[in-house]
Amino acid sequence: MDSHHLTTHDVSTEQQGSTVSTSVIPKEHRLDGGPRAWATLIGGFITTTASVGYVNSFGVYQDIYTRSGVASVSKISWIGSTQIFFMLAMGLPGGKLLDMGYFRLNMLIGSAVFVFSVFMASLADPSKYYQLFLSQGLGMGIGSGLLFGPAVAIQAHHWKARQSLAMGIVSSGCSVGGIIFPIILNQLFKGSTGFAWGVRASGFLVLGLLLMSNMLMSSNSTALLHNKPKPDLKGILKDVPFMICGAAVFMIETGLFFPYIYLQLFAILHGVNPNAAFYALSVLNGSAVLGRILPNYLADRFGPFNAIIPSTFACAVLLFAMFGVRSVASTMIFAMLYGFFSGSFFSLTGPIVSSLARDPTEVGVRIGLAFFLDAFGGLIGPPIDGALLGGDFAWSKPIVFTGILVLAGVILLFMARYVVAKRKGTQFV
């Protein structure tokens, strides 16, 4: 926990609970501005760029491992889906540590695990599946999970009126990393550097970025007052809109990652020039940068549910549109559109969950718990897609499967929005 804590005489108490007297809060600790808030925002952006952005680049490894015959398509995809699972599931212990005041310790551990795992992947034998699974699936997944959830949730300690926008900016780092790392990895792997030193070079870049982010980020003691009530886990699990949202995001997460894992392979096997196909993931993640920021700006004005539902519906439509993707132009157009709308969904998940919180001290637990429940969707989705794809590459099966799942998730989001709007007495939710 940070050393700059408020003492008990800094807090004014009312009959219905404790409120912080803004006259005694140091300027750098106040919400919606100040050097610590901006430093934490920038640090969070760098964190997601280096960790989740790298995980979002697994499509490069999926393509390389598949075409080199390391294992079947479905078996290789378990590496990527395990990364996604732990990236989300570790948000629960990470969020709990954040709410307990151990933000810095959590970030240091997560950074160390992630960097160590990248270098272990560089030492792995590409023909030995279990080595790739341990270093990339387990190691990178756990490390990125300890970093991602807290890096997003900590923004609630520094921002209120612009909380959705702040979370969106941090989340956009996932896409920026998804632009940078596929290009770097593809260029290194197909050049004279080779696989081992290509992975190693990317590891040094990740190390530098995470060192910088750890120096920039901090928690806000005004959000961690000791006389605040502890998060009511049972109450959260009984919260109807929260559980509906959890079910909705689980279904959407199961289907939404399909293009992130398979687009490069899909494009190459449909005759798209490999040099152009290599950039498809970068285009997808590049478009997601705006998708993770613009809808979050609108969410602060009109409500996160009103922003996430149309974006997710657009993703479902685009998944079915993959039937028409057969050329360089259609691949790039699809990548741009899908990147924008899927990026919007990913960045708005945190705001819709945090909007249900009764107090800032339970934001970490709510986001962590939601990510944990949704992680199972990310775990099973890509392997199911790979199994449906099969050795004969029947693309129609995973396309229909993922499209229907995302549509079902949209319906559940509508249901959650209805309950929340009725509870709050406003349509701006």
Phi, psi and omega in degrees: 000148181296154185279344185270071182267149174281140176273171187295332181284354178276355187246132176262132184254135175248171183298321187270007179146188185256136176233151182269127178284114185294342181289340182250000178277125177305145184304322183289350181261352187283159182283155175063046174146178181100157184299322181290323178295314181291322178297319179292324177297312179295318179297321177296320178298315180295322180300310182291330176298314185283331186258290182294326177300323177291316178299323179293350180267009184296340177305329176296313179294321179302315180296313182295313182294322181295312184285342177270353176076027178300317181197182179291163180302314182295318182293320178295322182295341175296332177295310180295319182289327176293321173303311181298318180302306183289330176302325180268316185296324181289355174294336180291304176295326178296318178293322178295317178297323177299311182293334178278350178098013181254042184299311183298316180299316179300315181294322179294316179296313180300318179296316181297316180296317183293312181297316178302319183291324177298315180291328176293325177296327179290336179269348183290149175279116183302342179270352180258104185301318186295328178291320178293320181295316182294315184284316184269311183293304183279303186299302181295326179296312180295316180298313180294328179293321178292337182268318191295301184303308179297326179296327176280311186295328182297338179296334177292342176282341186241343185227143178234293182295329181247033185295314180298319179295317179299315178296324179294319178297316178298315181296332181296340175300329177302321181280322178299316175297326178289345173275312188292308190290321176300321179294312180301310184295316179298317180293319180292317185291322183270357177267199182281349183295316181085176186294306187300307182285338174294313177295319181298318179297319177294329178295321178295323177296316178299317180302313180297318181294317181288328174298317179296315183294324179294329178285333184274324191275149177202158175273168181247116185296338179292342179265000184233034181298138186293338181269011174281148179293146177287148179302134179268094185297318179296319178297322178295318181290340177266357180285111188302307180297328178296315181290325176296318178299319179300317179293321181296312183291328175301312181294318182293317179299326180298325183260333193289335185279354184309307179294329180296328182270323193246356187298316181298315178295317179303312183295315182297317181287347175259019172087006178287139179308125183305324179298325177282321181297327179301331183268357183299317179295323179292321177295317179301311181288329177296317178294331181291342178299309177295323180296333181272350183248306185301309179298329178289328173297317178292328180296325177294337181265318188247353179107140182294326178294320180293339179269323187282329185294308179296327179294319181290323176299320178298324177298318179298316179298317182292327177299317176292333180290348178298340177299334182261004182274110184219354184229173178300315182298311182293326177296315181290322177296315177300314182300318180295312183291314182293323178299316181298308186285324177290324176299323177298316179298311183300318184282338181269351178299314178300310179300321181292326178288314181293334179292343179271351183290140178277340185205147180303334183289348179251005179298316181299316180293317180297312180295318179298317180293319179297315179297322180297314180295321183283342182300329181294332175294315177294333180287314187270339185300299182301318177296323176296317177301317180295321178293320177293325180294314176067180180290340181266004177053060177276085188295334183298326183295306179292331179297311180294317181302309183291322179298317180293320179299315181294320177298318178298322177296324178298319179298318179294323177297322175300318180296316179297320179298320180298316180295316182294317180297321178293321180293318184271348178071028179209153178270354179271073182235000000 
